[in-house]
Amino acid sequence: MRKKTVWALGLLAAATMGAAIAAVGPTGPGQFYYYYDANGAVVGYQAIECDGTHTSWGKFTKTYADGYFICDPDPR
C-alpha cells in the first residue's frame, strides 16, 4: 500500500510540473548561463531572452552556472 501511495504522489507531482511548464508559454522564464575559467573568472555568457532571441559572447567552458529570470508578460 505504501509503495502505491508513493508512486501515485510521484505521478501527481510529475503531472503538476508538466502542466506548470506547459502553461509558462512564450512569456515564461528566460534562461542564462555564465561560463568560468579555471580561476573562476567569467569568460562567457549565453541567454535565451524573453522574446526568444539568443544572446551569447565569449568562450564556453565546462564550468558554468545557470539560472532563470521571469519575463514580463506585458512589457510597457
C-alpha positions in Angstrom: 0.0 0.0 0.0 2.8 2.4 0.9 4.6 1.9 -2.4 1.3 2.6 -4.3 0.8 5.9 -2.4 4.4 7.0 -3.1 4.0 6.0 -6.8 0.7 7.9 -7.0 2.2 11.0 -5.4 5.2 10.9 -7.7 2.9 10.7 -10.8 0.8 13.6 -9.4 3.9 15.7 -8.9 5.2 15.0 -12.4 1.8 15.8 -13.9 1.6 19.1 -11.9 5.1 20.1 -13.0 4.3 19.2 -16.7 1.2 21.4 -16.6 3.1 24.3 -15.0 5.8 24.1 -17.6 3.3 23.9 -20.4 1.4 27.0 -19.0 4.6 29.1 -19.0 4.5 29.6 -22.8 6.4 32.4 -24.5 6.1 34.8 -21.6 7.8 32.3 -19.2 11.2 32.3 -17.9 14.3 33.2 -19.8 17.5 31.2 -19.2 21.1 32.3 -18.8 24.5 30.7 -18.4 27.7 32.3 -17.1 30.9 30.4 -18.1 34.0 30.4 -15.9 37.7 29.7 -16.5 39.9 27.7 -14.1 40.4 30.8 -11.9 36.7 31.5 -11.5 36.6 34.5 -13.8 33.7 34.9 -16.2 34.8 34.2 -19.7 31.4 33.7 -21.5 27.7 34.3 -21.3 24.7 32.8 -23.1 21.0 33.6 -22.7 17.6 33.0 -24.1 15.9 36.4 -23.9 12.2 36.9 -23.1 11.4 37.4 -26.8 13.1 34.1 -27.7 16.2 35.6 -29.2 19.6 34.1 -28.2 22.4 36.3 -26.9 26.0 35.0 -26.4 29.5 36.2 -26.1 32.9 34.9 -25.0 34.2 31.4 -24.5 32.0 28.4 -23.4 33.6 26.1 -20.9 32.6 23.1 -18.9 32.4 25.2 -15.8 29.2 27.2 -15.7 26.4 28.5 -13.6 22.9 28.8 -15.0 19.6 30.4 -13.9 16.3 31.7 -14.9 14.6 35.0 -15.0 10.8 35.7 -15.3 9.7 37.7 -18.3 7.1 40.4 -18.0 4.0 39.2 -20.0 3.0 42.8 -20.8 6.2 45.0 -21.1 5.3 48.6 -21.4 
